[in-house]
């Protein structure tokens, strides 16, 4: 098996995927008289964590008769660590516990850099990449971090997280909290300008919040099943029928109940309402999906997606488009950046598999199906993740190594991240350390995020 061979090449004694030793052997206890401390190399620590996750996934999926560990991805090395072993020489094997990951879908004021990413790890929020305007939320004024840092005060209870252009937001024990840039009032604290390098409470959203989405300079949330938005409103993206900015949450017209998901793009917003897709805001590229290019100040129905929608995403400035998963299939509309585009939904072409997630980036998107992750659009920074350096594709291509175990994905301006076997992996542009692998080197194939 490839993973076992990799472990052995690093000097790790492997009895099976569930028994990995650094001291002693497979025949019995170590000769050591008691616990010892073993310092792992970066490659050993990464390989052990991944093998443990594979073993856990294999055991669970084998019962379902559908897991093939030989097709799983091999992440890059993570940071070194010191593991405490028992008298038998076995270090604790704990799979990753990442439940969600997010990365900036828009560049900061037209620049390709100042991008950051965040994840939920065991109920805590961690972020990495650019820290301009305090968007990492760690209370510092550091320029950037190419590995995850803890968001101040969010060490438990985080159930949702979203990354905008210059700010981030999370749902914490039912409350909405945001941090980073507040130039247009996107933090929802009752005023504009300034910034915060630690999370602040969004006014009026202390409970009942189930979802949140941070966009370019505006933010929306689902509160007790209703949609609420705040921040910049120059393109009617707050959905309240006006183009007036709001520095605290306001109700989206007509969406007082039944809202289960929401996504904020550069100048448009979409939501899942009683299983249907609805959008509002700028419609220059047909990204509202209503068959027109007319800007809408209040929500309109997306043509053909009146039921069965489970998730959706909208993004892009000059190539604005949106996508959704409905009854296990992917649908997209607007300007994909590659191809003709459409003002009504068209099917995402995949050879087989049921779609479970779909995400839109600045100039393309990705879909998660049974057979793995497929991406399309421009290939800035290697964001397609297929190991190629092509300029772009109009048909989805498979991301290298992500054939199984993917439970979520986020696509950014020129980078992307996914949750794979409860661990975080990212690929694409890494100018600001937004891949979180401890380097600033870009890659066109997935790498593990350090410590996750």
C-alpha atoms as one frame of an Amber mdcrd trajectory, in Angstrom:
protein
   0.000   0.000   0.000   1.314   3.465  -0.908   0.787   5.025   2.542   2.534
   2.150   4.328   5.491   2.371   1.926   5.725   6.114   2.550   5.745   5.603
   6.331   8.423   2.926   6.144  10.603   5.106   3.937  10.540   7.707   6.722
  11.762   5.226   9.327   8.357   4.592  10.889   7.692   0.956  11.849   4.307
  -0.077  10.487   2.510  -3.182  11.719  -0.792  -2.175  10.115  -2.667   1.021
   9.406  -3.949   0.917  12.971  -0.598   0.070  14.625   2.234   2.518  13.961
   5.374   2.416  16.096   8.380   4.671  16.444  10.104   2.498  19.065  10.062
  -1.272  19.725   8.536  -3.439  17.047   5.463  -5.358  15.963   6.230  -8.458
  17.992   5.584  -7.098  21.474   6.347  -4.406  24.016   9.295  -2.079  23.714
  12.349  -2.804  25.836  11.966   0.663  27.282  11.238   0.576  31.008   8.703
   3.359  30.804   7.256   6.173  28.745   9.653   7.956  26.421   9.533  11.142
  24.380  10.038  10.844  20.635  10.595  13.906  18.449   9.000  13.391  15.061
  10.234  14.866  11.824   7.743  16.932   9.847   7.260  14.128   7.316   6.777
  11.483  10.025   4.228  13.523  11.925   2.247  14.284   8.749   2.342  10.674
   7.602   1.219   9.357  10.991  -1.695  11.798  11.236  -2.836  10.954   7.758
  -2.488   7.181   8.230  -4.533   7.460  11.408  -7.266   9.336   9.582  -7.214
   6.755   6.821  -7.482   3.924   9.338 -10.465   5.568  10.997 -12.129   6.241
   7.644 -11.373   2.711   6.449 -12.917   1.143   9.528 -16.045   3.284   9.283
 -16.492   2.990   5.514 -15.580  -0.697   5.361 -18.770  -1.359   7.276 -20.560
   0.364   4.418 -18.492  -1.509   1.845 -17.384   1.555  -0.105 -13.942   2.801
   1.029 -10.742   2.225  -0.896  -7.816   3.688   1.071  -5.459   3.331  -1.875
  -7.213   6.197  -3.671  -6.919   8.703  -0.821  -4.795  11.865  -1.136  -1.316
  12.162   0.337  -0.903  15.503   2.089   2.332  17.448   2.307   4.285  17.537
   5.577   2.894  19.401   8.563   4.799  20.969  11.420   6.974  18.839  13.656
   5.746  17.849  17.096   6.759  15.865  20.126   4.584  12.822  20.854   4.487
  10.970  24.120   4.570   7.163  23.734   3.405   4.367  25.957   5.691   1.571
  27.148   4.768  -0.232  23.944   6.079   2.763  21.992   2.729   3.732  20.366
   2.027   7.479  20.047  -1.607   8.592  20.256  -3.266   8.548  16.833  -5.889
  11.268  16.515  -7.482  12.033  13.115  -8.090  15.653  12.183 -11.212  17.389
  13.466 -11.770  20.109  10.869 -15.470  20.576  10.101 -15.430  23.641   7.822
 -12.992  25.736   5.807 -13.314  29.091   4.016 -11.062  31.297   1.872 -11.404
  34.763   0.310 -13.339  34.681  -2.936 -12.509  38.265  -3.891  -9.201  40.143
  -4.039  -8.838  43.159  -1.777  -9.746  46.274  -3.819  -8.627  44.710  -7.088
  -5.326  43.327  -5.775  -4.425  39.644  -6.117  -2.999  39.535  -2.597  -4.299
  40.268   0.918  -6.115  36.925   0.847  -6.826  34.879   3.957  -8.473  31.636
   5.005 -10.187  30.271   8.122 -11.407  26.940   9.463 -13.430  25.435  12.292
 -11.252  22.971  14.193 -12.897  21.082  17.038 -15.357  23.939  17.521 -12.625
  26.605  17.516 -11.893  29.210  14.816  -8.418  29.444  13.297  -7.264  31.689
  10.440  -4.174  32.198   8.267  -2.916  34.327   5.382  -3.025  38.129   5.169
  -3.735  39.999   8.397  -4.437  43.352   6.771  -7.018  45.227   8.883  -6.871
  42.442  11.473  -8.718  39.903   9.370  -7.057  36.932  11.149  -8.716  37.959
  14.394  -5.757  37.004  16.585  -5.439  40.402  18.242  -2.124  41.226  16.571
  -1.000  43.629  13.869   1.264  41.098  12.179   1.367  41.409   8.387   0.479
  37.798   7.736   0.726  34.244   9.026   1.414  31.282   6.736   0.092  28.864
   9.337  -3.146  28.849  11.369  -3.518  31.133  14.408  -6.272  31.059  17.018
  -9.029  33.665  16.680  -9.285  35.479  20.007 -12.184  34.234  22.129 -13.434
  31.690  19.603 -11.943  28.550  21.102 -15.261  26.666  21.313 -18.867  26.768
  20.136 -18.140  27.842  16.536 -20.621  26.209  14.135 -20.163  28.282  10.951
 -17.424  30.480   9.524 -17.121  32.683   6.438 -14.318  34.720   4.892 -14.961
  37.925   2.968 -12.597  40.213   1.131 -11.304  42.053   4.185 -13.322  40.622
   7.044 -14.395  37.319   8.540 -17.494  36.217  10.439 -18.540  33.233  12.518
 -21.562  31.801  14.282 -20.629  31.183  17.919 -23.195  29.474  20.162 -25.968
  30.985  18.025 -24.499  34.514  17.943 -22.934  36.344  14.986 -19.443  37.751
  15.464 -17.215  39.470  12.871 -13.699  40.906  12.689 -11.412  42.671  10.211
 -12.147  45.637   7.946 -15.209  47.799   8.663 -14.771  50.407   5.923 -18.346
  49.946   4.694 -19.924  48.838   7.964 -19.587  45.133   7.169 -18.904  44.199
  10.799 -22.454  45.188  11.739 -21.535  47.222  14.824 -23.667  50.288  14.047
 -20.973  52.377  12.372 -18.559  52.311   9.442 -14.811  52.834   9.071 -12.062
  51.434  11.236 -11.305  47.763  11.816 -11.060  45.211  14.594  -8.403  42.518
  15.030 -10.627  40.579  17.435 -14.243  39.403  17.008 -17.022  41.889  17.799
 -20.703  41.158  18.356 -23.015  41.971  15.428 -25.781  44.216  16.761 -29.023
  42.377  17.439 -27.716  38.947  16.448 -26.912  37.530  19.884 -28.948  34.358
  19.342 -30.766  32.281  16.728 -28.113  32.621  14.001 -27.660  29.417  11.957
 -25.650  30.614   8.938 -23.498  33.589   7.956 -21.754  34.792   4.790 -19.146
  37.540   4.404 -18.780  39.148   0.978 -16.800  42.015  -0.533 -18.061  44.756
   1.796 -21.383  43.408   3.015 -22.518  40.500   5.147 -25.682  38.421   5.534
 -26.934  35.894   8.078 -29.828  33.518   8.668 -31.522  34.362  11.991 -34.395
  32.202  13.232 -35.017  31.249   9.587 -35.037  34.845   8.302 -32.429  36.661
   6.176 -30.659  39.717   7.566 -27.954  41.783   5.784 -25.719  44.789   6.489
 -22.838  46.823   5.044 -22.387  48.295   1.558 -25.581  48.522  -0.517 -24.623
  50.378  -3.680 -25.885  47.505  -5.854 -28.974  46.698  -3.746 -27.220  43.637
  -2.287 -28.847  44.064   1.110 -32.184  43.176  -0.478 -34.237  45.705   1.503
 -35.467  47.566  -1.563 -33.052  50.492  -1.167 -29.471  51.292  -2.066 -28.686
  52.825   1.319 -25.821  51.370   3.336 -26.761  49.811   6.665 -24.338  49.458
   9.550 -26.451  46.971  11.480 -28.642  44.088  10.219 -31.810  44.823   8.253
 -34.478  42.435   7.003 -34.306  41.172   3.422 -37.637  41.862   1.735 -39.917
  38.810   1.772 -37.426  36.449   3.429 -38.859  36.326   6.935 -39.012  32.525
   7.185 -37.804  29.314   5.565 -34.251  30.504   4.813 -31.699  27.705   5.311
 -28.616  29.024   3.496 -27.181  32.303   2.208 -24.169  33.383   0.112 -22.814
  36.903  -0.395 -20.724  37.730  -3.464 -19.103  40.929  -4.665 -22.332  42.783
  -5.402 -25.026  40.084  -5.380 -26.547  37.675  -2.858 -28.365  34.339  -3.144
 -30.300  32.308  -0.581 -31.990  28.928  -0.205 -35.622  29.505   0.808 -37.860
  26.490   1.397 -35.680  24.514  -1.020 -35.776  27.179  -3.757 -32.982  29.499
  -4.947 -33.538  33.248  -4.806 -31.065  36.043  -5.638 -30.835  39.838  -5.591
 -28.441  42.738  -6.223 -26.323  43.413  -9.292 -27.222  41.335 -12.356 -24.811
  42.663 -14.961 -23.638  39.176 -15.914 -26.920  37.336 -15.379 -25.745  36.103
 -11.985 -29.234  36.336 -10.473 -30.411  33.559 -12.772 -33.800  35.100 -13.583
 -33.236  35.169 -17.335 -32.426  38.898 -17.424 -29.520  41.225 -16.686 -31.627
  43.677 -14.679 -30.437  44.654 -11.191 -32.899  43.610  -8.510 -33.444  45.449
  -5.218 -35.361  42.540  -3.705 -35.127  38.726  -4.131 -36.222  37.074  -7.385
 -36.644  33.393  -8.216 -33.841  31.583 -10.017 -35.360  29.996 -13.121 -35.908
  26.249 -12.747 -34.634  25.944  -9.173 -37.910  26.101  -7.262 -37.274  23.044
  -5.072 -34.625  20.558  -3.999 -31.836  23.128  -3.565 -29.536  22.178  -0.686
 -26.623  24.599  -1.087 -25.573  27.521  -3.284 -22.736  29.989  -3.766 -22.205
  33.270  -5.588 -19.023  35.234  -6.297 -16.912  37.093  -8.816 -16.693  40.751
  -9.763 -15.857  40.905 -13.455 -16.909  37.278 -13.921 -19.861  37.180 -11.537
 -21.698  33.868 -11.408 -23.552  31.569  -9.047 -23.979  27.825  -8.608 -26.245
  25.502  -6.652 -26.760  21.839  -5.845 -30.335  20.704  -6.461 -31.462  17.084
  -6.075 -27.877  15.859  -6.266 -26.933  17.785  -9.431 -24.866  20.943  -9.970
 -26.225  24.034 -11.725 -24.514  27.338 -12.587 -25.471  30.679 -14.128 -23.888
  34.045 -14.891 -20.429  34.644 -16.375 -18.133  31.692 -15.667 -15.086  33.519
 -17.054 -14.567  30.625 -19.470 -17.331  29.849 -21.942 -20.411  31.827 -23.034
 -22.227  32.167 -19.702 -25.989  32.112 -19.158 -28.648  34.157 -17.357 -30.471
  30.944 -16.407 -29.046  27.808 -14.750 -27.210  25.252 -16.873 -26.119  21.821
 -15.716 -22.536  21.291 -14.530 -21.082  18.543 -16.707 -19.741  15.672 -14.596
 -19.325  12.108 -15.828 -20.952  10.519 -12.778 -21.656  10.924  -9.093 -24.076
  12.730  -6.831 -23.167  16.331  -6.021 -22.975  17.260  -2.337 -21.332  20.697
  -2.377 -20.504  23.457  -4.847 -18.567  26.692  -4.436 -17.884  29.732  -6.607
 -14.595  31.639  -6.657 -13.606  34.880  -8.347 -13.247  33.340 -11.805 -14.389
  29.730 -11.574 -15.755  27.141  -9.214 -15.566  23.606  -7.822 -18.063  20.830
  -7.187 -17.860  17.877  -4.787 -19.262  14.601  -6.128 -18.962  10.933  -5.138
 -15.831  10.554  -7.236 -14.023  13.585  -5.746 -13.597  17.284  -6.473 -13.872
  18.841  -9.939 -12.997  22.474 -10.766 -13.342  24.794 -13.760 -12.598  28.374
 -14.851  -9.350  30.305 -14.995  -6.303  28.634 -13.445  -4.777  31.619 -11.634
  -2.149  30.363  -9.208  -3.001  26.752 -10.005  -6.463  26.992  -8.420  -7.784
  24.155 -10.623  -5.642  21.824  -8.519  -5.121  19.292 -11.283  -1.339  19.710
 -11.444  -1.477  21.583 -14.742  -0.457  25.097 -15.723  -3.149  25.636 -18.359
  -4.690  29.100 -18.459  -8.160  27.723 -17.804 -10.844  25.197 -18.735 -14.558
  25.437 -19.412 -15.303  21.816 -18.420 -14.635  20.513 -14.876 -11.305  18.735
 -14.257 -10.452  16.504 -11.300  -8.405  17.956  -8.441  -5.327  15.783  -7.951
  -5.562  13.286  -5.088  -9.023  14.234  -3.818 -10.970  11.182  -4.921 -12.588
  10.371  -1.573 -13.319  11.688   1.886 -14.144  15.284   0.861 -16.911  16.805
   2.981 -16.640  20.497   2.101 -14.893  23.001  -0.157 -14.218  26.726  -0.503
 -12.923  28.507  -3.611 -11.127  31.837  -3.407  -9.644  34.402  -5.737  -6.780
  32.172  -6.884  -6.733  29.472  -4.217  -9.052  26.822  -2.802  -9.368  24.684
   0.314 -11.225  21.497   1.182 -12.065  19.385   4.215 -10.612  15.931   3.510
 -11.008  13.136   6.072 -11.595  15.855   8.684  -8.339  17.603   7.761  -7.799
  20.838   5.819  -6.011  20.879   2.461  -5.432  23.917   0.220  -3.920  24.683
  -3.188  -3.306  27.543  -5.624  -1.750  30.967  -5.045   0.100  31.354  -1.744
   1.484  34.900  -1.922   0.085  35.818   1.497   0.401  32.358   3.050  -3.302
  31.644   2.471  -2.609  27.925   1.961  -1.496  27.654   5.577   1.292  25.162
   4.916   4.050  27.209   6.553   5.372  28.545   3.244   4.543  31.236   0.705
   5.065  28.903  -2.245   2.133  28.361  -4.598   1.102  24.871  -5.700  -1.194
  23.423  -8.366  -2.006  20.337  -6.247  -3.417  20.120  -2.680  -1.231  20.477
   0.422  -2.075  19.948   4.089  -2.678  22.972   6.300  -0.203  22.919   9.197
  -1.617  21.554  12.439  -5.073  20.847  10.994
